[in-house]
Structures are given as structure tokens and as C-alpha cells.
Amino acid sequence: MPKKQKFPYLLGSKWTARHNNWGWRHFQVVNRKDKGKWIFAEMVASCDPSVRFWINAQQLKDSTLWSAGWKTLQEIARTEEDSEYFRNVD
């Protein structure tokens, strides 16, 4: 049985940064690199293809840093409000 690939849908996926990165929030994964147990994603700003950087793909799972898909500022704010509400309920 072949080994299951980590992050099989990484390439081409779209992400919204919770905070500006080089002035931008919306990015797309244009390349992936597997280095042993580590997987890296090359991110490109959707509005400025000259803005490119590599990150550990594991960081994309951190909801305080990234959100899957392209979100508006209102959607980001709403998600943060929901997270704050559920933290206070517990």
C-alpha cells in the first residue's frame, strides 16, 4: 500500500493571512517541496506575483495565522469574534 501523501491538495490552494505579509493578505500556493518529514509551500500574493516566500506547510493549519480560501476583512473579523466568544464560554 503506498504511503499517504501529506497535504495532497496543497498545490493551487488559496489562503488568507490573518495579518499582512509584505502588504498583502491573499496568497496562492504555486509550488511545494518535500524535504524529509517537512513539507514547504511557496506562497505568491494574488495581487502582486513579485511577492513570494516559502513557509512550512504545517503553519497553514494554524488558524491564528492563516485561513483557507480568500476571505474578506469582514469574514476575518467575524471569525475572530466567534473564536473570542467560544473562548469566553468555556
Legacy VTK file of the C-alpha trace (Angstrom):
# vtk DataFile Version 3.0
C-alpha trace
ASCII
DATASET POLYDATA
POINTS 90 float
0.000 0.000 0.000
1.510 3.364 -0.998
2.314 5.887 1.711
-0.363 8.573 2.119
0.819 11.989 0.906
0.661 14.822 3.445
-1.171 17.923 2.233
-2.396 16.311 -1.029
-4.344 19.410 -2.136
-1.680 21.967 -1.252
-0.673 22.968 -4.777
-3.042 25.600 -6.147
-4.782 26.175 -2.818
-5.722 29.718 -1.780
-5.116 31.230 1.667
-5.843 34.408 3.585
-3.250 35.601 6.071
-4.679 36.858 9.372
-2.066 39.638 9.279
-0.480 41.422 6.334
2.586 39.752 4.829
4.600 42.217 2.767
1.446 44.322 2.459
-0.853 41.521 1.275
-3.311 39.037 2.756
-4.369 36.809 -0.163
-1.965 34.145 -1.361
-1.908 31.040 -3.517
0.384 28.022 -3.256
2.307 27.732 -6.518
4.919 25.156 -5.557
5.593 22.534 -2.913
8.808 20.995 -1.716
9.120 17.795 0.310
12.241 17.675 2.474
12.173 14.500 4.528
9.345 14.814 7.030
8.912 18.533 6.251
6.695 19.979 3.542
7.114 23.541 2.337
4.745 25.708 0.321
5.752 28.562 -1.943
3.225 31.330 -1.446
2.574 34.069 -4.020
0.493 37.180 -3.355
-2.587 37.143 -5.570
-2.303 40.849 -6.444
1.487 41.052 -6.741
3.266 37.998 -8.168
6.639 39.504 -7.236
5.800 38.842 -3.563
6.845 35.210 -2.985
8.022 33.284 0.031
8.341 29.727 1.340
6.725 28.562 4.575
6.427 25.276 6.393
3.043 23.939 5.222
2.241 22.973 8.818
1.798 26.706 9.555
-1.231 26.770 7.253
-3.074 24.661 9.831
-2.653 27.420 12.458
-5.939 29.354 12.366
-4.357 32.308 14.159
-2.064 32.770 11.137
-3.974 31.506 8.079
-7.495 30.845 6.869
-8.274 28.547 3.934
-9.666 30.341 0.894
-9.757 34.046 0.211
-11.694 35.883 2.918
-12.840 39.494 3.182
-11.824 41.632 6.156
-15.404 41.296 7.459
-15.197 37.496 7.292
-11.861 37.567 9.130
-13.287 39.858 11.832
-16.373 37.648 12.205
-14.208 34.540 12.613
-12.114 36.287 15.260
-15.275 37.371 17.119
-16.596 33.799 17.032
-13.276 32.469 18.345
-13.282 35.029 21.176
-16.888 34.131 22.069
-16.130 30.410 22.309
-13.007 31.054 24.410
-15.124 33.001 26.903
-17.899 30.386 27.027
-15.617 27.589 28.237
LINES 1 91
90 0 1 2 3 4 5 6 7 8 9 10 11 12 13 14 15 16 17 18 19 20 21 22 23 24 25 26 27 28 29 30 31 32 33 34 35 36 37 38 39 40 41 42 43 44 45 46 47 48 49 50 51 52 53 54 55 56 57 58 59 60 61 62 63 64 65 66 67 68 69 70 71 72 73 74 75 76 77 78 79 80 81 82 83 84 85 86 87 88 89
